[in-house]
C-alpha cells in the first residue's frame, strides 16, 4: 500500500513582536507585525481567534515551518503546542496585530511566554477562525465571560452599533483586573469579582431580561458555561441559533486534558445521535 500524503496544514504566519503592554496585573498584550502580517486574512467575526504555536525546545523543525509535515514526520511529543487566542486588534494600515494573554505565575505555556517575550522575538500562528458576531436580528445582546473571553467581549462591544441595548457580565479576580471598555452601544457592564465571593451565574440569573429577541455570547470556564447553557435554553427560551456558547477551559484541567474531554463528549453525542 502506498504511503498516504501528509495532511496539509494551514499556512503558518510568522510575525515579530513589536511591543508588549501590561494591561492589568494578570493581562498582557502582545503587539506583533512584520512582513508576515501580509499573510493574515481578517474575517467578520468579533470572536476571531488564531492558534499560537509554541515549538518544543530543542526540536529541529526544518524550514519552511509546516504543521502538516511535522504531524506526518515527527512523533506527537515533538509537535508544537497550540493555544487559541482571540485577536484583540488588527490594524492593516499600522501593520499590527494584538493578542491579550492571561498570566497566572509560571503555570502553563502561553502565560509565561507572554511574560518573558521581548520585541524582536518571533510569533508563529495559524488562522484566523471564528463563529460569532452581533447581528441585526436581535433586539438586545447578552455578553457573559471571564478573563479568557474578555478580549472577545471587548471587541464585540466596540463593534456594536450605536444605541443597541447590551447587558454584559464579566468575571475577573478583583477590581484591579477590570479594563476600560469602549462602545457606542447602550451597554450596562457588571464586573463580577471572584475574590469578593461574587458569583457569575447568580448575577446572570438575577438579570431582568429586556423585552424582545436576545442574541447571547457566553464563553469561559466550562462549569459556569454548562449552568448558563441550561438556564438560557431551558428557562429563558433563547434561540439556539442566537446563542454562541462554549467552554474555553475547565478548572483543574490542563488545556490538553480539556480538549480530550471535549473530544470524548462530542464522540459520545455523535454515537447517541447515530
N, C-alpha and C positions, 0 to 999 in steps of 0.2 A: 504494500500500500504506500502511495506517495505521501510525503510529509505534507501536512496542512500548512498553507501560508500563514505567516504571523499576522495576528489581528492588528489592523492598522489603528494606531491610536490617534487621538485628536492632536493637531499640531501644538507643540509646546511653545508658549510665548515667553521670551526671555526679556526681562526688564531689569533695570538698575535702580537701586534705592537712591532717591534724591534727598529725602529728609525724613525725620521721624518727629512725632509730636506726642507728648504725654497729655492726653485729654483729661483723664481723671486718675486717681491713684491706681486703678486697675485696667484702664483702657488706653491702648497705644495705637496711634495712627501711623501707618507706613505709607509714604507717598513715593510712587515709583514711576519711571518713564524710560526714555531712551528710544533707540531706533526700533526695538521690538514692539513698541506700542502700536505701530502701524499694522500689526497682525491682529490687534484686538478689535472685534466687531461688536459694538454695543447692541443690546436688544431693548425691547419696550417694557421690560418688567422692572418694578421697583424693588423686587427681591432678587435681582440679578446677582448671580454668585459665580465665583471662579474656584477651581480646585488648585490650591497652592501645593507645590511638590517640594518635598524635603528629601534630597538624596541621602542615602545611608553613608555615613562617614567611611572613607577608605575603599569604597566600591568604585572601580574604574569604568564608568559608563562611557562607551565610545560615542564620539560626535557623528551625526547630529543627535541630540537627546530625543529619543523616540520611545514612548511608553509601550507601543505595540511590540517593538523589537525587544525591549527589556523584559516584558512579560513572557515572551517566547523563549528567550535565551538565558535568562538569569533565574536562579532559584527564588522562590517567593520571599524568603527572608532578606534578599538583597534588593527587592523592589523599593523604590522611593515611597515614603509615607505621604499620603494625600489628605488634606484637610480642606473643607468647604468654607468659604468666607464671602460675605456679601460685598459687592462693590459699593463703597460708600460714595465716591465721587469719580466721575470720568470727565476729563476736560481735554477734548481733542486739540483745541487751539493752544492751550498751555502745554500739552503733551504730558499729562499727569493722570495717574490712576491711584485712588486712595482706598486702603483697606484698614478697618479697625479691628484690633486684636485684643481679646481679654487676657490679662496676665495675672495668674494666681501663684506666685512663687515659682519654684523650679519644677513643678509638676507638668507633665505633658510635653509636647514638642513645639507647637506653634507659639505659645505664650513666651517661653524662654527665648526662642529665636527672635521674636519681635523685640524683646527687651535688649538683646545684645547686638542686633543688626545695625550696620553703620552705612552712611552714604557711600555709594560705590559698590556695595555688595550686590550680588545677583539674586533676582527673584524669578522662579520658574512657576508657570501656571498654565492651566487649561481653562477654556470657557470663552464666553460666559454661558450659564444656563439660567433658568428662572421659570416661574409659573404664575406670578401674581402681579397685578397692577389694579389700582382702583378704577372701577368702571362707572359709567354714567347711569346705569340702570338703578343703582341703589339710591335711596333717599338719605341714608346716613351710613357711616362707616364705624366699625369697631376694630381697634388695633390692640392686641394683647401680646406681651412677650417679656422676656428677661434680657440680660445683657447680650446674650447671643443673638437675639432678634432686634436689639436696639438699632443697629445700622439700617436694617430694612425698614423699621418703623419710621426712623428719621427721614429716610429717603422718600418714603410714601407720603409723609406729611408735607414735604417740600413739593411733591407733585400734585397734591390735592388742589382742585380749583377753588377759587375764592368763595368763601361763604358756605361751603359744604359742611354739614354737621359731622363732627368726628368725636368719638369717645375713645381715649387711649389710656391703657393701664400698663405701666412698665415697672417690672420688679428689679430692684438693684439692692446692693448691700446696705447703703445708707445715703444720706444727703450728699456726701462727697462724690458719689458716683453719678449724680444727675448731670445732664448736659443741656445746654440751651438748644431748643428745637424750633426751627424756622418753619412757618407755614402761613399761607393765605386763607386757609380754611377756618371754619368756626370750630376750633378744636378745644376740647377740655381734656387736659392731660393730668392724670393722677400717678404720682410716683409711689410705689409700694416698697417699704424698707424692711428687708429681712431682719436686720439687726434689731429692729424695734418690735419684732414678732408679728408684723403685718402679713396678711395672707392674700395672695393674688386672686385665688379662686373665690374667696368670700367677697372680695371687692367687686368682682365682675358680677357675681350673683346678686349683689345688692343694687346694681345699676337699674334705674328706672328707664327701661328701653323707650326711646323715642318712637313715635308712630312711623309707619312706613316700612319699606323694604331695607334690610341691612345687609351689607357686604362685610364679612369679617375676616381678619387675618390674625391667627393665633399660633404662635411658634415659640419654641423654647424647650425647657426641661420636660421630659416625657410625662412625668407624674401629673403636673397641672394641665398639660395638654390633653391627656386622656380624660380627666374630670370635666374639662370645659367642652370637649367634643360631645360627651353625652348630654351635658346641660344645654348646649346651643341647639343640637339637633333634636333631642327628645322633648325638652321642656320649652324651648323657645321657638322651635319650628323653623330655624334658619335653613334656607335652601342649601342643599349640598353644593350646587354649582356656584354659590356665592360664599362658600366657606373654604378658605385656604388654611389648613391646619396640619401641623407636623411637629414631631418631637425632634429637635436638633441634637439632644444629648439626654443621657439618663444619669441621675445622681448615683454615684457609687460604681459606675461602669466606665471603662475606657472607651475611646471612640471606636476602636476595633470591636470591642465586645458589644457595644450598642448597635453597630452596623450588622453584626452577626445575628443579634436578637431580631432586628427588623427584617432581615432576610428570612429568618425562620418563620416569623409571623406571616410574612407575605406568602411563603410557600404553603403554610397551613391553611390560609384563607383561600388560596387557589385550589388546594386539594378539596376543601369543603365545597367550593363552588362547582368543581368538576364532578 
